Amino acid sequence: MTDARSYLTSQGVEAAIASAVAEVIKARPENALQGIADQLYQNGLPWPKRNSADPRDASWSAGAGGEDTVGTKGGGKRLLLASRPVGNVKDTDFRLSQEPVPEPNDGEAVVQNLYISIDPTQRTWISGLTNYMPAVGIGTVVRAACAGRVVKSRADNLQVGTLVTGYLGGVQDYCCLPSFLLNPLPEGVPLNLSLSLFGLMGLTAWIGVNICERKKGDVLVVSGAAGAVGSIACQLAKHRGMKVFGIAGTKEKIDWLVNDVGIDGAINYKTENVEDAIVRLCPSGVDAYFDNVGGNILEAVMRKMNRFGRIAYSGHIDHYNNDSEFQISTYRLIQVKTLTIMGFLCIDHLSEIKACMDEIGGLFQAGKIKVREDIEDGDISAYPKALNKLFTGSNKGKLMMRIAE
Ligand SMILES: NC(=O)c1ccc[n+]([C@@H]2O[C@H](COP(=O)([O-])OP(=O)(O)OC[C@H]3O[C@@H](n4cnc5c(N)ncnc54)[C@H](OP(=O)(O)O)[C@@H]3O)[C@@H](O)[C@H]2O)c1
């Protein structure tokens, strides 16, 4: 009989993910994330540690005292968290350290990070608020997804020189991870694309559009529309036959969305009243909303939603620089308009990656998805400045740092 791992690999699921998912299928089929978490803990790595096998248990969250004081093993230049930031991050919130490149243990590989993914959620990982992963501990390397090259290996399935991505690489020159956490790149996929379309950005867009989609011709509004997740979501939804309207913060982004990406219309939330603009662009109301930002924009869209509308709650970047909880003044509209709001995390959907990649990979190969990347050259000391770009909106597409060739 085929074991779960061989089956998943034969179905085209990347080996590392297949391995993790296979363990879950054996242990607790109801929760993929927990199975991966267990593997990480066995290897002494940080990941949400739950207090029970119940997948609903969130008691590992930072609010309940969960803090990762280990971080990903690594070396070279490393960026450690020095204090919990208030507002936009400052250089003084971090400390640079220079450490030897580690030696891998059995089953591990050392990767030279070439690209470091810069994501809004990294700001939430270094805050003290309850989160979906433990907070990065003070003195610990800042958590980040990376893409790079294997330089030392004691894992049978990973040769030196292999290009890989890893979701826990960290803001450091070298990381050391068990091989099942490192995904070798399929031939011909550039490293940068493995952090944008073919990484968690593509999966997030795909999951959110699945939540929003009901029938062709439905009106979808996407906030953060010109960004990494938003721009893929816009194009995927358009391809599936929805009418798509984006919200973004500069004229250049609005022009790109309408003229290059080809969505049905776009709203500049910095110069227009969002509600008035929705009335003008979507006279029959809004059927679905892909929410990347929360805040006033969420409230404005909710006021213009049709009955039985769907909201895919991807993120609330409007509030990531703020350590207090926020309120939604339009909460009652969920009942009045019988709306469905679904929060989601891409990491709970790793087992769907094959279906996702089949669709968006196919669209990309057919030239039907445009990918925009914003690649900053420099060393890891430039991280705080790069992270802040996400909050001023000065990034154009998926933001990442290229720290080595
Ligand atoms: N649920 C998941 O599993 C998951 C996974 C990945 C990402 N996400 C979420 O998806 C969202 C987008 O992430 P991304 O990586 O694609 O980033 P991104 O959209 O490429 O960059 C962030 C953009 O957000 C906009 N923004 C910043 N502050 C804003 C504010 N106060 N109000 C409105 N817009 C604001 C800026 O664009 P403008 O110029 O348009 O203002 C900025 O360029 C984030 O909320 C992130 O946490 C969720």
The ligand as an SDF file (V2000), in Angstrom:
LIG
                    3D

 48 52  0  0  0  0  0  0  0  0999 V2000
   -4.3100   35.5430    5.7630 N   0  0  0  0  0  0  0  0  0  0  0  0
   -3.1340   35.1420    5.3110 C   0  0  0  0  0  0  0  0  0  0  0  0
   -2.7610   33.9760    5.3690 O   0  0  0  0  0  0  0  0  0  0  0  0
   -2.2160   36.1780    4.7060 C   0  0  0  0  0  0  0  0  0  0  0  0
   -1.0190   35.8050    4.0480 C   0  0  0  0  0  0  0  0  0  0  0  0
   -0.2280   36.8060    3.4640 C   0  0  0  0  0  0  0  0  0  0  0  0
   -0.6290   38.1490    3.5760 C   0  0  0  0  0  0  0  0  0  0  0  0
   -1.7740   38.4540    4.2450 N   0  0  0  0  0  0  0  0  0  0  0  0
   -2.2340   39.8400    4.3980 C   0  0  0  0  0  0  0  0  0  0  0  0
   -2.4760   40.3850    3.1200 O   0  0  0  0  0  0  0  0  0  0  0  0
   -2.3180   41.8020    3.2110 C   0  0  0  0  0  0  0  0  0  0  0  0
   -1.4180   42.2650    2.0680 C   0  0  0  0  0  0  0  0  0  0  0  0
   -0.1120   41.7010    2.2520 O   0  0  0  0  0  0  0  0  0  0  0  0
    0.9660   41.7820    1.0890 P   0  0  0  0  0  0  0  0  0  0  0  0
    2.1150   40.9620    1.5000 O   0  0  0  0  0  0  0  0  0  0  0  0
    0.2980   41.5250   -0.1990 O   0  0  0  0  0  0  0  0  0  0  0  0
    1.4250   43.3130    1.1550 O   0  0  0  0  0  0  0  0  0  0  0  0
    1.3270   44.3850   -0.0110 P   0  0  0  0  0  0  0  0  0  0  0  0
   -0.1270   44.5650   -0.3330 O   0  0  0  0  0  0  0  0  0  0  0  0
    2.2530   44.0520   -1.1060 O   0  0  0  0  0  0  0  0  0  0  0  0
    1.8890   45.6930    0.7060 O   0  0  0  0  0  0  0  0  0  0  0  0
    1.1370   46.3120    1.6870 C   0  0  0  0  0  0  0  0  0  0  0  0
    0.2500   47.4300    1.0590 C   0  0  0  0  0  0  0  0  0  0  0  0
   -0.7850   47.7570    1.9640 O   0  0  0  0  0  0  0  0  0  0  0  0
   -1.2250   49.0710    1.7000 C   0  0  0  0  0  0  0  0  0  0  0  0
   -1.4590   49.7440    2.9780 N   0  0  0  0  0  0  0  0  0  0  0  0
   -0.5660   49.9800    3.9680 C   0  0  0  0  0  0  0  0  0  0  0  0
   -1.1650   50.6090    4.9910 N   0  0  0  0  0  0  0  0  0  0  0  0
   -2.4630   50.7790    4.6370 C   0  0  0  0  0  0  0  0  0  0  0  0
   -3.5910   51.3590    5.2770 C   0  0  0  0  0  0  0  0  0  0  0  0
   -3.5140   51.9070    6.4960 N   0  0  0  0  0  0  0  0  0  0  0  0
   -4.7700   51.3680    4.6060 N   0  0  0  0  0  0  0  0  0  0  0  0
   -4.8700   50.8210    3.3740 C   0  0  0  0  0  0  0  0  0  0  0  0
   -3.8440   50.2500    2.7140 N   0  0  0  0  0  0  0  0  0  0  0  0
   -2.6540   50.2240    3.3550 C   0  0  0  0  0  0  0  0  0  0  0  0
   -0.1170   49.7680    0.9120 C   0  0  0  0  0  0  0  0  0  0  0  0
   -0.5960   49.9810   -0.4240 O   0  0  0  0  0  0  0  0  0  0  0  0
   -1.3750   51.3300   -0.8350 P   0  0  0  0  0  0  0  0  0  0  0  0
   -0.3860   52.1780   -1.5940 O   0  0  0  0  0  0  0  0  0  0  0  0
   -2.4650   50.8110   -1.6850 O   0  0  0  0  0  0  0  0  0  0  0  0
   -1.8210   51.9900    0.4320 O   0  0  0  0  0  0  0  0  0  0  0  0
    1.0010   48.7410    0.8740 C   0  0  0  0  0  0  0  0  0  0  0  0
    1.7070   48.7700   -0.3420 O   0  0  0  0  0  0  0  0  0  0  0  0
   -1.7750   42.0930    4.5980 C   0  0  0  0  0  0  0  0  0  0  0  0
   -2.8540   42.4580    5.4450 O   0  0  0  0  0  0  0  0  0  0  0  0
   -1.2030   40.7600    5.0120 C   0  0  0  0  0  0  0  0  0  0  0  0
   -1.1130   40.6020    6.4020 O   0  0  0  0  0  0  0  0  0  0  0  0
   -2.5720   37.4970    4.7910 C   0  0  0  0  0  0  0  0  0  0  0  0
  1  2  1  0
  2  3  2  0
  2  4  1  0
  4  5  1  0
  4 48  2  0
  5  6  2  0
  6  7  1  0
  7  8  2  0
  8  9  1  0
  8 48  1  0
  9 10  1  0
  9 46  1  0
 10 11  1  0
 11 12  1  0
 11 44  1  0
 12 13  1  0
 13 14  1  0
 14 15  2  0
 14 16  1  0
 14 17  1  0
 17 18  1  0
 18 19  2  0
 18 20  1  0
 18 21  1  0
 21 22  1  0
 22 23  1  0
 23 24  1  0
 23 42  1  0
 24 25  1  0
 25 26  1  0
 25 36  1  0
 26 27  1  0
 26 35  1  0
 27 28  2  0
 28 29  1  0
 29 30  1  0
 29 35  2  0
 30 31  1  0
 30 32  2  0
 32 33  1  0
 33 34  2  0
 34 35  1  0
 36 37  1  0
 36 42  1  0
 37 38  1  0
 38 39  2  0
 38 40  1  0
 38 41  1  0
 42 43  1  0
 44 45  1  0
 44 46  1  0
 46 47  1  0
M  CHG  2   8   1  16  -1
M  END
$$$$
